[in-house]
């Protein structure tokens, strides 16, 4: 999607587990799911890829966990985050 800010490089989008001390504006929510527990880095990269077109400098992870796939019974990770732009 396209945001109000110029897109950023996904490689430069920070992954944060708590709100930063710097002031920021929230750009929108991003999520990712269906990842194996060993693929946390790939899940974070998926969040970066979704947040970068919005012009995000960082993503704050709001909630994450592991659920069991009802079809195959395998564990899958999920994550809900908010994309932010520093002021």
C-alpha positions in Angstrom: 0.0 0.0 0.0 1.0 3.6 -0.4 1.2 6.0 2.6 1.5 9.7 3.3 5.3 9.4 3.5 7.9 8.3 1.0 8.6 4.6 1.3 11.7 3.5 3.2 14.2 0.7 2.7 12.8 -2.5 4.5 16.4 -3.2 5.7 16.3 0.0 7.7 13.0 -0.6 9.5 13.6 -1.3 13.2 11.8 -4.0 15.1 10.9 -2.8 18.5 9.3 -4.7 21.4 8.3 -1.6 23.3 7.4 2.0 22.6 10.5 4.2 21.8 11.5 7.2 23.9 11.4 9.3 20.7 8.2 10.9 19.5 6.5 9.3 16.5 3.3 9.0 14.5 1.5 5.8 13.9 1.1 4.9 10.3 -1.0 1.7 10.5 -1.1 -1.8 11.7 0.8 -4.7 10.1 0.6 -8.4 10.8 2.1 -11.6 9.8 1.3 -15.3 10.5 1.9 -18.8 9.5 5.6 -18.9 10.4 7.4 -21.8 12.0 8.9 -21.0 15.4 12.4 -21.3 14.0 11.6 -18.5 11.4 11.3 -15.5 13.7 13.8 -13.5 11.6 11.7 -14.2 8.4 8.6 -13.1 10.3 10.3 -9.8 11.3 11.4 -9.3 7.7 7.8 -9.8 6.5 6.7 -7.0 8.9 9.5 -4.8 7.6 8.4 -5.4 4.0 4.8 -4.5 4.9 5.8 -1.4 6.8 8.4 0.1 4.5 5.9 1.2 1.7 4.1 3.2 4.4 7.3 5.2 5.1 7.9 3.5 8.4 11.1 3.9 10.4 10.2 1.2 12.8 7.6 -1.4 13.8 6.4 -1.9 17.4 5.3 -5.4 18.1 2.1 -5.3 20.1 1.3 -8.9 20.4 2.7 -12.2 19.2 2.3 -15.9 19.9 2.2 -19.4 18.7 -1.0 -21.2 17.7 -1.6 -24.7 16.4 -2.6 -25.1 12.8 -6.0 -26.8 12.9 -5.5 -28.7 9.7 -2.0 -30.1 10.3 -1.5 -29.7 14.0 1.8 -27.9 13.6 2.8 -24.8 15.6 2.7 -21.5 13.8 3.8 -18.1 14.9 1.8 -14.9 14.4 2.5 -11.2 15.1 0.5 -8.0 15.2 2.4 -4.7 15.1 2.1 -1.0 14.4 4.3 0.8 11.8 5.6 4.2 13.0 7.5 7.2 11.6 9.8 9.2 13.9 9.1 12.9 14.1 
